[in-house]
């Protein structure tokens, strides 16, 4: 599990560790991890030119000490001080190693810049001096120290200028902004340097292959189709018959024992999936994809069965109160804005806030779709999905996702686990199907069984994404 903590949680854990370590030892650990990450990125230090952007705090100190280590390896290191003070011991170490301090200038010839402007305690946005220095580095890859300067660490929100990093080297644990958009998009690749912190339960987490492997249902030796779970799909309409077919394709990924379908697109669904049967008892319903004007009736019919359900697409417009049954709501930003009366741009700017608020309001798990999809539980936990590719932004992909989640619900997973594991599998299947190029929603559905097989392989250490 990739776990992300708040600033307060990290500060408390660091304080406990600092009390047991010699002065400066924690910064040396961080700086060493940072320097080695830079050397790996540059494929060596000798002859490289590195600019350090140095602010007044400990992140500036980390960057200075790392710069001293790089200078001792033969790099030409130049520190630009963008505040009225800097970490004195770090400055002394840099100069002693052969590094120098200079005013920001355009003729630096840098191969890489280290962002040590502000740390995790900084406010969103950057001061004018830092912004001006960054302009001189346009086109130079930036490695952020702990967090890209200028982002909101605890919310993942942006408010003003900020660093866009190619790599972020963070210490002790991931922070919320590493997993939550829009800030996570500014982090680039995130590399964690372990400091040995004793940390509490995370504020946000992201599933990894081993976590998904542990959640996925496996048939018992005496299993039959009913014991493995039956998922029902109420979807599609005369205008959107394809949505029904795609939702059923997701539900038919093999994670549940049987799929039932109710709707106008039954002939097309059965042509694609002859194993799908008609109305009957189910353990979970998927309602809404392509449902059109009949989506409200379909939702009411599903609710009458008193089983878990996935509410997607057109059915979301008919959600107005807690359900009284386990439920997963799967809106994108526009749908959540319509449901709650919020502005869509604000939902996109503050997805963590809006996902948590909606889960609270509806008493249901809310899966807010996005580059990093968020799954919020009314009890408080949030998971971010980090699998997937930009090609997944394609018509019908959400219908497939709803079906996958429904299959996992029917197989016995909780709404929170079904939504987060389903979202992870959906993104991983898209990556597998894409192979670096375009794909359709049907490609994602067809890649799901192979994705599940790969995840269930105990020898598989890497994600298929």
Secondary structure, DSSP 8 states (H G I E B T S, - for coil): -EEEE-HHHHHHHHHHHHTTS-TTHHHHHHHHHHHHHHHHHHT--TT-EEEEEE-SSHHHHHHHHHHHHHHHTT-EEEEEE-SS---HHHHHHHHHTT-EEE---S----SEEEEES--TT--SS--HHHHHHHHHTTTS-EEEESS-TTB-TTT--B-S-----SEEEEESSEEHHHHSTTGGGGS-EEEEE-------S-SEEE--HHHHHHHS----TT--TTTT-EEEEE---SS-HHHHHHHHHHHTSSSSSEEEEESTTHHHHHHH-TT-B-S---SEEEE-TT-GGGHHHHHHHHHHTT-EEEE-GGGGGG--S--SS-EEE---HHHHHHHHT--HHHHHH-HHHHHHHHHHHHTSEEEE-STT-EEE-TTS-EEE-----GGG-STTHHHHHHHHHHHHHHTT--HHHHHHHHHHHHHHHHHHHHTTS---HHHHHHHHHHHHHHHH-TT--S---
